[in-house]
Amino acid sequence: MHLLNPNNFSFPLLASATEAADSSMVVAAVLLSLVVVYLASKVGGELSNKVGLPPVLGELVGGVVVGVSVFHLLVFPEGGTDASNSLIMTFLQTTAGLSPEATPAVFAAQSEVVSVLAELGVIILLFEIGLESNLKDLMAVGIQATIVAVVGVAVPFAAGTVGLMTLFGISAVPAIFAGAALTATSIGITSKVLSELGRLNSKEGQIILGAAVIDDVLGIIVLAVVASLAKDGVVDVSKVIYLIISATGFILGAILLGNVFNKSFVAIADKLKTRGGLVIPAFIFAFAMAYLAAVIHLEAILGAFAAGLVLEETDKRKELQTQVCPIADMLVPIFFVTVGAKTDLGVLNPAIPDNREGLIMATFLIIVAIIGKVITGLSVFGQPEINRLAIGVGMIPRGEVGLVFAGVGAASGALSKPLGAAIIMMVILTTFLAPPLLRFVFPEPKTAGSEQLILDGASGTSLVIEPSDSKVSRPEKTGESRDS
């Protein structure tokens, strides 16, 4: 059990825990933390699913409830909270004999271990998203979806960044980070509503889904760039150019690697006869790619995403998705609940005068988030009959990628408490608004049975079936597939 001594870890997150802690108490604290995390994620996810929203949103809200905003069950020292504010530490003192003197060291070690598990969770999340992103589909969506995606990234990013710097006096790096958080589009909630309305295979639906997939790729590249900038705290134009080129080159290199690596990976996996013969080599590759990305000063999650893109092209894709899914179900909720737990919504309380600026920032980000995506419909050309408003509305919801931005920004220290909370509020509100707005802009659904969205039990992804011609389309990626 000496492995739980923080000094034995090489992870950067654990470097601050320098005092030796009782390993048995650290284990007990981590186990209690995981009980809280999984209860919050499951209860929140189920309630969210019942009202027709993505389960990941419920996991986030569950984290807010058990975290620093409400119950103080899961709190972290980087938010200015000490061991005396942790109900888990109080519970250990009462039931397990944890001494007050040893509590701070146990609290620090427990917090660092949970944070590392959360980071591992987001790496696996991006690997899973990569596995569900088909490169051929990305290249086949056409110029319309590409233009919509680029406009949907550039306009909110520029408006959010410039607005925060000029209107609120926010410094460059946090403003860039917040602007970048506005770029992502969540495909899960949009595809579900479009299916219910019978519009998934319409021209508007195909452009929305294609643009959302491209948005994911662009968003991950943007995240890699801004997260790297946050480490230095200053904006260096030459470094920005380097990061953009290296991030883009990394993704393109992964695509080229896929053509060479696919057959070798399948051949190796076929020769392995023990348990984990497919999933373990896949994770070796994913973690190696994540390490390589970190070495060249990008984010590890970009490497994991690229690894997923490569392995998506193999013949083992569906089998691998099935095996990765339960591992993601164990680790990814830790990330989302932790993001919520670290978010102090109290900084947006309008009753406190000092908090009003944060509330105004949240309102500003929400307005930019909505308008910046709605105008993407105007970029569609050559199709006078198309519903441009519907395309713009379909791009509004953020979701899991937006939460990744918030979590990485908070962990890097780039975001202040008010700005971090404002981003969380933006993600929540845009996700809530998307379903009713989509139903409003598509007022006349097609007759029932014209198309259905069903779940592929093997991969957890959706399949669109059109009874009229008995064709089954290519699985559409959904960001919340693990919760479906």
N, C-alpha and C positions, 0 to 999 in steps of 0.2 A: 504493500500500500504506500510505500515511500514515493511512488510515482506522482502522488497528489501533492507533493511538496512543490509549490510554484517555482522554486529555483531550478527544478529539474526540467522545466518546459523551455523550449526555445521560441514559442509563439510570442510575437510582440505584445499581444494583449495581456500576457501573463507576466511581463517584465516588471510591472509595478508592484506585484505582490511579493515583497521581499522577505516579509516575516514568515518564519516557519509556522504552520498551523497544524493542529491535531488532524491527521488525515481521516480518522474515523468520523470526526465532526464535519469535515468538509464533504465527505461522501454523503452523510446524512442530510446536510444542507442542500447539496445538489439534487439528491433524490426528492426532497420535499419541493424544491423549485420545479422539477420536472412534473411532479404531481399537479402543481398549480398551473403550469404551462399547458399540459394536456387537457385538464379540465376546462380551462378558459378557452382553448382552441376548439374543443369539441362542442361545448355548450354554445359558444358564440357562432361557430360554423353551422350547427343545426338550426339555430334560431334564424340566422341569416338566410339559409336555404329555404326555410318555410315561407319567408316573405318574398321569395323570388330574387334574392340578391346573391352575389358570389360568396361562397363560404369563407374565402380569404378575408373578406371585409369583416365578417363576424369574428374571425380570429384576431384581427387588429383591434376591434372594439373590445373583445374579451381581454386583450392585453392591457388596454387603457383602464378597464375596470379593476384588474388585479394589481396594477402598477401604481406609480407615484401619484396619479390623478385621483384615485379613489381609495382602494383598500390597503395599499402599501404591503402587499404580500410579496411582490417581486420588484425590488428596487435595486439601484446600482449606484456605486459611489461617484461615478463621473458626473452624475446629475446633481452633485452637492449633498447627497443623502448619506447619512452615516448609519452604523449598525443599529443604533437605538431606534431608528425609524422602520426597521425591517421586522415584520411580524413573524417571519420565519425564524429569525434569530431569537426573538422573544419566546417563540414556541420551543426552540431547542433548549433555551435556558430553563424553561419550566419543566420539560418532559425528559430531556436527555442529560441534564447536569452540566450544560455548557457554562463555564465561568465567565463573568463579565470581563475579566482581563483578557481572555482568549477570544472573545467575540469579534473584535475588529479584524484580527487576522483571518478568522474563519469566514467572516463576511466578505473580505477582499478576495480570498481564494475562490469562494463559491461564485461570486459575481464574475470573476475572470473565466472560470470554467464554463459557465452558462453563456457568456459572450462568445467564447471560442466555438461552442456548439452551435450558436446562432450563425456565426460566420461560415461554419461548415454547411449549415442548412441552406444559406443563400447560394453557396457554390453549387450544391446539388440541385437547387431550384433552377439555376441558369443552365446546368447540364441537361436537366429534364426539358427545359424550354427549347434548347438546341436540338434535342432528339425529336421534338415535335414540329420543328420548322423544316419544311421540305424545300431544298434548294431549287429543284425543278419548278415547284410552284412559285417560288420567289421570282424566278426569271420569266415565268409565263404570265404573270398578272398584267403585264402590259404597261405602256407609258402612262396611262391615265392614273393607275394606282400609285405609280412611282412619283408622279407630280404631286398628287394629293398627300402622300407621305412626307415628301420633302417640305412642302408648304406647312404641313401640320407639325413639323419639327422646328422649322426656321422661324415662323411667325410667333408662336408662344415663347420660344426661347429668347428671341430678341426683345419682344415686348416686356416679358417678365424681368429680364436682366436690366434693361435700360430703365424701366419703371422703378424698380427697387433702388437703383443707384441714384436716380434724379429726384424721385418723390420722397424717398425715405432716408436717403443718405447712407444706404448700406454699402459696405466696401465691396470691391470687385469680386473676390473669390466666393463669398457667401451668396452674392447676387447671381453670379453665374451658376452656382449649384442649384439655387431655387429656380432659376430660369430653365435649367436643364430638366428639373423634375416635372416641368409642364409639358415636356415633349412626348412622353410615352402615351400609347393608347392600349387599353386592355381589350383583347379580342373576345374574351369569354362572355361577358354580359351582353355585348352587342350581338354576337352570333346566336345566343339563346333567344333574344327578343325577336330578331329577324326571322328565326325559324318559326316562332309562334305566330308571327304575322304572315307567314308564307312568302317572305321576300328574300330568303337566304340566297336563292339562285337568280335573283333579279340582277340587272346591270348595276343598280345601286349597291346591292348586297355584295356582289363580287368585288367591286371597287373598294368598298369599306374593308372587307376582310383582307384583300391583298395589301391595301395601304397599311392596315394595322400590323400585318406580319413584317412589312418593311420597316415600319415604325419601331418595332421591337429591336431589329438589327441596328438601326441608326441610334436608337436610345441607348443600347449597350455600349456602342462606340463613344457616344457623348459622355456617358457615365464614366468610362475608363479615362477619358481626357480630364474631366473636371475633378474626379477623385484624385488623380495624380497632381493636379494643380493645388488641391487643398493641402497636400502634404507639405508644400513649400510656403503656402500662405500668400504668394504673390503671383501675378500674371506676367509671364515672360512670353512675348509673342513667338520667339524662336522655339521655345519649348512647346507652345501650343501647336505650332506647325509640325514639330517632330512627333508629338503625341497623336495628332490626327493621322499623319502618314503611317506611323507605326501601328496604330489600332486598325486602320483600314487594311494595311498590308498583312497584318496578323490574320484577319478574317479571310482575305483573299488567299493567303498562304494555306490556311486550313482547308479551304475549298479545293485547292490544287492537291493538297496532301490526301484528301479524301479519295481522289481517283487512284492514288497509288496504294494507300494504306488499307482500303476496304477489304480486298481479297486476303491480304496477309492477316488481318485481324480475324476474319472468319476462319481461316485455316488454323490459326493458333487456338481459337476457342473450340474448334471441333476436336482437337487433339487432347484437350483437357477433360478428364473424366471425373474429377472430384467435384464436390459441391462448390458452387460459385464459379464454375468454369467459364461462364460468359460475363457475369456482372463484375467479378473482381478484375479481370483484365481491362474492362471498360473503365472502371474507377482508377486503375493505375494510369491509364491514358489520360483521363480527365484531370486527375490531380497533377500529372506531369505537365500538361498543357497550362493548367492554372499557375503552376510554379514558373513556367517559362514566361507567361504574361507578366507575372510579378517581377521577374528578373529584368525585363526590358522596360520597367517603370510603368506598366499598365496595371489594371486591376486583375486579381486572380479570377474574378467571375467572368471576365472576357475570355480567358483561356478555357474555362469550363464550358461556356457557351459554344466556343469554336469546336471543342471536342465533341459536343453533342451534334453539331452540324455535320462533322465528319462521319460519326457513327450512324447518323440517320440514313446515310446512303448505303449501308450494308444490308445484306439479306437477313441479318439477325435483328433488324430494327424493332419489330413488334415484340419479339421475345425479350429483347433488352428493355424496352419500355415497361413491360409487365414486371420484370425483376427489379427495376429501379424504383417503381412506384411505391412499394411498401417501405423502402429505405427513405424515400422522400417524405412519406407520411409520418415517419418518426422524427426527422430532423428539420424539415421546412417549417412546421408550426412553431418551432422554437424561435426561428427568426421573426416571424410575423408577430407573435405574442410579445417578444422582447422589444420590437419597434414600438408597439402600443404601450408597453409598460414603461418605457423610457420617456414617453410623451407626456409632458405636464400641461394638460389643457387648462389648468388654473391660470396660466399666463395670458389666457384670452378672456378672462373674466372682466366684463366691462364695468363692474362695480368698483374695481380698483383703477384709479386714474392712470397709473403707470402702465397698465396692461392695454390701454385703448389703442395704442399704436400697433401692437401685435394683432389686435382684432381688425384694425383697418388694413393691415398687410394681408391678412387672411382673405378679407373681402376683395382686395385688389387681385390676389392670385386666382381666386375663384372666377372673377370676371374675365381675366386674361385667359384662363384655362378654357372657358366656354367659348368666348368670341374667337380665340386663336384657332380653335378646331372647326367652328361653324363655317368660317370663311374659306376653309379648304374646299368646300363644295364649289366655290366660284372658280377654282382652278381647273375644273373639268371642262374640256372644250370639244367642239365638234358633235355634241349630242344634245340638240335643243330640247328634246322631250324628257330628258333625265331629271330626276328630283334632286337638285343640288343641295337643298336644305337638308334632306334626309341623309345625304352623304356626310355633310358637316356634323350633324347631330350624332351620327353613328361613330364619329371619331372622338366624342367628348370623354367617355369614361376612362379613367387612368387604371387603377387596379394594382396588380402585383409589382409591375415594373416601377410605378411611381413610388410604391412603398420601399422598393430596393434603394431608390435615390434617397429617400428620407432616412432610411437606416444607415446607409453608408455615410451620408452627410453628417448625421449625428455622431457616429463613431469616430469620424475624422476630426471632429471639433470645428468643422467649418460653419455649422449652423448654430445660431443662438437658439435659446429655448423658444422665444416667440416665433422666430422664423420656422423652426422645425415643426412647431405645433400648427402654424399656418399651412404648411405643406400637407400635413396629415389631414387637416380640415378640408383642404382642396380635394385630396384624393377621395375622402368619404363623400363629400357633397356631389362631386361630378359622377360618382358611381351611383348614388341614389337618384340623381336627376335623369340619367340616361334612359331607363326603361319607359317612364311616362312620356318623355319628349319624343322617343322613337315611335311610340304608339300614336302620338299626336300628328307627327309629320307623315305617317303612313295610316291615314284614317280609314281606309277601306281594305281590310285584309282579304286575301284570296280565299276561295272556298276551301273548307277543311279537306285535308287529304291530298292537296296538290303537291306538298312536299313535307317531309317529316325530318326531325332531327333525332337520331337514335344514338345509343352509346355502344361503341365497340368494346365488348367486355375484355378483350385482350389488352388493348392499349389505353383504354379510358378516354379515347378521343371520339369526336362526333363524326357521324357519317350522314351525308345528305342523300335521301332516297327519293327519286322522282318516279312515282308509279306509272306515269304516262309512257315512259320509254324504258322503264326497268333498269335504269343505270344507277350505279352507286358511285358517288364522286369520291375524289381523294379526301382522306380524313383532313378536317380542318383543325388546326392547332387551337386549343383553348388554354389560357393561362391558368385556369383553375381545374384542369383535367384531373389532378390528383384528388380533388374533393368532390368530383361529380358523382 
